[in-house]
């Protein structure tokens, strides 16, 4: 991610969430990363990194499968 002065609003929010969980440095240095944030009554929020791609999604279960709703990738 970029620094906060040039970051998009979404990148700033993602960074703030990672910082609150003390995982911002891990996220920046990891090739693969996964964080699941539980916040009832809302659907779990998942932030993932796979190489240069970042995915942010809410998940729900349908017929035993985890479904993304919605998913944003950067």
N, C-alpha and C positions, 0 to 999 in steps of 0.2 A: 504494500500500500504506500501511498505517497504521504508527505507530511501534511499536517492539518491545514496549513495555509493554502495549499493547492488541491486538497482532497475534495472529492464530491461529497455532498451531504450523506449519501449512503455509506461511503467509505468511512466517514467520520463516525457514524452511528455504529458500524461494525467494530471499529477500533475501540470505541468507548465500551461496548459490551465485552470485548476481549480484555480490556484493561480492568474492568470490574471483576473479572474472573482470574486476574493475574496471569493471563495467557497471551498478552500482546507480543512479547518477545518470542515466545515459543511459536506463535503463528507466523511471525516474520521469518524465522529461521528454518521452519519445517517445510519439507517438500510435500508431505501429506499431513493433514491436520483435521481434527473432528471435535466439535463442541456441541453438545445438546443442552439447551437451556429449558428447564421445566418452569412454567409460570402459570399455574392453574388460575382461572378456568380456561386460559388460552391454549391453543395447540402448541406442542413443543417447537422451539425454534432451533434449527441446526445450521451451524456455520462450518463449512468444510473448505479445505484447500487441497487441490491435487495439481501439483506443479504450479503453473502460472494461473490456473483457473480457480476462482473463488465462487462457491455456491452458498446461497442463503435461502432457506426454505422452512416453511411450517409443514409438519407431518401429522397425518392422522392414519388410523388403521381402517382398512376396508377388506373384508374377507380374509383376514390374516396377513395382508400385505401392507407395508408402509407406503403411503401415498403422499406425494408432495403437493402442497396447495397454498400458495403458489411457490414457484422456484425462480430465483434470479441468479444468473451466472455473470461473472465479470472476468 
